Amino acid sequence: MTTLNAYTGTYELEFERPLVALERQVTELEAHAGDTGMDIADEIKKLRQNHTTLLKKLYGGLSAWNTVKVARHPGRPQVSDYIQAVVKDFCELHGDRAFGDDPAIICGFGRIGPYKCLIVGHHKGKDTKQRIACHFGCAHPEGYRKALRCMRLAQKYGLPIVTLIDTPGAYPGVGAEERGQAEAIAVNLREMSRLKVPIISVVIGEGGSGGALGIAVADRVAMFQYAWYSVISPEGCAAILWKTGEQAPDAAEALKLTAADNLKLGTVDEVIEEPLGGAHRNPMLAADRLEKWIIQNVRELKRFKIENLVQKRYDRLRHLGEFKE
């Protein structure tokens, strides 16, 4: 298993500034102790305790908008990180056999725990060059067609499908629309509902609109604790309703996009708890929890007869949006 390191960059979330100040104090005290030989272990210990207490307080009551910010943190583990940490013998597949290869969608076969699987996920890119090439995780139609081609291959070999969702939405450019963006996503929705293998999906960061849904039709759907999943981004919603992105925090609250909201509404089946302070603070623990959730649910779904599995998937989809007055 590859070791994932915690984020050590300079990016700061606005609501985390008191935490950053404490971290700097600890760093300065440790450096001072090393230079002078002074014993200030008790003072450092107290600061660390204060840091943990503040971390619990801040992340225990995150607003919807701050949750979106955490989901977008540049140090947050991405699909490529989880593949390195969790998937053994990963073999990536490329191209949709029609137009080209979309780097915003990663597809490949590998082994998670004891199970051989197809892994499909959105790829945002780790540096500026990669992010531009991947359009910041916004997939083109050839990406969704590649995903479906690989899913059909998984069905041929009777292998379960694991999809990891992390996108602000499908790419909205002219070329993508000319090549059938909406049609590609619609076909994926239809065909994934029929695939005769277990499918599980996890929203690991951002879950924006049809771009997320294009690989999210599944028997079980989970979200990480500080991910978001919604029909539109807060900025997009604010631009439509108020003609300005400044109302994005209000839009985030109205959209009910947090993991807790989605669980309550029945959009997802389970919330995967993140390490204290978010997955970027302890990527290995986040990867371990993801791996355990995947293994448990693949094991459970493989017990169903295929015809019963497809029927239960259909019933799950039909029940979404039900309400009683």
N, C-alpha and C positions, 0 to 999 in steps of 0.2 A: 504494500500500500504506500502510495506517495504521500509525503508529509506536506500539509498545507500550512503556510505560515500566516500568523495574524497580520492584519494590515498595519504598516508602520509609516505610512505616508503622512503628508502635511494637511490633507483635506479635513476640514472641520465642519460639523453640523452646527448650526446656530444654537440649537437648544442644548448642545453638549459642551458649550464653552466653559461652564464651571468645572466640568470634569477634566477638560484639557488643562485648566489652570492647576488643578490638583496633581495631575500627572507630571506637569513641569516642575512643581515643587518637589515631588518625590525624586525625579531625575536629578535635580540640582543638589538635593540633600545627599543622595548617594554619591554623586561626584565629589561633593565637598568632604564627605566622610573618607572617601578614598584618598584624597589629597592630603588631608590633615591627620588622618588616623584616629579621629574622634569617634566615640561610640554614640551614635544617635539612632540606634536600631529602634528604640521605643517610639521615638518621634515619627520615624518612617512607617512603623507598624500602625500607628494611630492615623496617619494620613491615608494609608491604604484602606483601613477600615472605613474612614469617611468617604473615600472614593467608591467603595462597594455599596455603601448605604445610599449615596447619591445616585449611583447607577441604577439601583433597584427602584428608587423613587421616580426617576425620569422615565425609565422604560416600563414602569408599572402603570403609567397613565398617559401613554403616547396619544396625541391627537391623530386623526386620520391623515392630516397633511404631513406631520412629522413621520408617520409610518411610511408614506410615499418617499420621503427623503431618505429614510434608512434603506428602503428597497433599492434606491438608486445609488447608494454609496459606492464610490469607485473601487473600494477594497472588498466589496461583498463577493463571496465566491460565485463563480459563473459555472455554466454547464461544463466547460473544459476542465475546470478545477475538480468538480465532482467526478467526472469521468476518470481523471488521473488518480483520485483518491479511492474510488469505490469500484471501478470497473476493471477487471483483469482481462488481459488478452484482447484489448479493444482493437477492432479492425474497421476503419472508417470507409464508408462508401460515398461515391461522388456522382453528381449529375442526375438530371431527370430524363435523359435519353430523348429529349425533345428540343431543348434550347441551350441549357448550360448548367453550371454548378453554382449554387447560391451559398456563399460562406456563412450567411446568417442562420442557416439550418445545418446542424451537425447530425449525421446518421451513421450508425455503425453497430456491428454485433460485438458482444462481449459477455463476460460472466460476472454476475452480481451475486456474491455468496455462492450457493450451489447451483444457481440457475443461469442457463444461457439465455440471453435476451437480445432484443433489438433496442438500442437506446437512441432516442430522437430528442433534440433540444435546440432552443434558440441560442445563438452565439453572438454576444455583443462586441467581443474583442478586448484584449488586455491593454493595448497601447493605442496611441492616436492612429497609426497606420492601419492596424487591424480594425479599429472601430469605424473608420471611414470605409474600408473594404466591406465590412459587414453591415453598413448603414445603421450602426448602433443597435443591432439586433432586430431591425425591421426587415422581415423576409419579403422576397419577391415571389411571384407565382411559381417560378421554377424551383424554389425552395420547398413549397408545399407539395409540388408534384414529385420532387425527389423523396420527400418524407413518405408519401403514399406508395411510391414504387417500392421503397424499402419495407414498408409495413406489409405489403402484399407478399414480399419475399419471406418475411417472418411468418406469415400465415401458411405459406407453402411448406415451411419446415416445422410448423407447429410450435413456434417460440413466442413467449410472452413479449409484449411491447411496453416499454417504459418511456414516457415523455416528460421532459423537464422544461417548464415554461418560464421564459424571462424576456419579455418584449413589451415595448410601449405600444406596439400595434404593427400591422402589416405596412409595408412601404407604400406611400401614397403617390408615387411619381407617375408621370405620363406613360413611361415605358412599361411599368408594372400593370397599369390599367389596360394598355393596348394588348398586353400578353395574357389578359384574363385573370386579374387578381381575385376579383369576387368569385368568379367561376371556380378557380382552383380551390379556394377555401370552402365553397359550398360542396364541391365534390368530395373533399376530405371529410366534411361533416357527415355526408351520406355514407361514404364507404367505411369510415371508422365505426359507424354504428352497426355495421354488418360483419366486420371481421371476426373470424371464428378462432380467436386466440384471446387470452386475457390481456387487458389494457389497463395500465394505471398511469395517472398523471400527477405531477407535483408542480405547483407554482412556487418557484424558488426565489423569485424577485418581483418583477413586474408582470402582470397579466392583463394586457391591454386589448380589449375588443376582439374583433374577428381574427386578428393576428395571433392571439392566444388560442382562441377556439379551434383554429385550423389544425392543431395537434392535441386538442384537449378532450375529445370525446372518449370517455373511458368508463370502465366498470367501477373504479374507485378514483376519487380526486381528492388531493390534499393540498394544503398551503403551508408554507413556513409562516411562523408567527408574525413576522414583520414584513411579509409580502403584501401586495395589493392585487385585486382581481376585479375588473369592472368593464362595463360596456364602452367606456371612453375614459381618457385621461382627465384628471382634474382641470388641467389647462385647457383642453379641448372643450370640456363642458362649460367652463367659465367664459370662453370665447363665444360660444353659441348663446348662452343665457344672458350674459352681462356685457358682451362685446369687449371684454378686457380680461387678460390673464391674471390680473391682480386679485380677482375673486376666487382663485384656485383653492385656497384653504376652505372657503365656504362650500365650494363644489365637492371637495373631497369628503366633507362631512355628509353632504346630501346624497352622494353616490353609494354610501354604505359599502365601501370597497375593502375594508380591513378583513383579516382572517376571521376575527370574531363575528363580524357582520355576515360574512359569507357562510360561515358555519350555521349561524342562526337562521339564515334564509334558505339553507339547504342546497346552496350552490356547490359547496364542497362537503366532503364526508368527515374530514378530520383536519386538525391543525397540528403541525409538527413544531414542538417547542424549540426555540432557538437558544443558544448560549446567552448568558446574561450580557446585555449590551449589544446583541445582534450577532449574526453569523460572521461578520468581518472581524470580530474580536477573538473568535475561536473557531476557525474554519474546520479543523479536524473533528471537533465535537459535533458540529453541524453535519458534516459528511457522515459521521458514524450514525447519527440519528436518522438521516435520510436512508442509509443503507439498511438499517434495521426495519424501517417502515416498508421499504420496497420488498425485502425478503419475506416479511410477515404476510403482506397482502398478495404477493405472487403465490405463496404457499397456499393461502386460503382459496384463491380463485382457481387454481389448478385442480381443486377437488370437484368443481362443478362439471357436469356434462356440457359439451360445447353448445348444444341447442338451448339448454337452460341458461347458460351464461349470456348468450345473445339476447334471450328474452328478458332477462333481468336488466341488462343494459338498456334495452328499449323501454322497459317500465320505469327505470330511473330517469331517463330523459323526459318521458311523458309527465312525470310527477313534478318536474321543475316548474316553479311559478304557481303551484297550487296554493290557494288560500281559502279561508273560511271567514265569513262575515258574522 
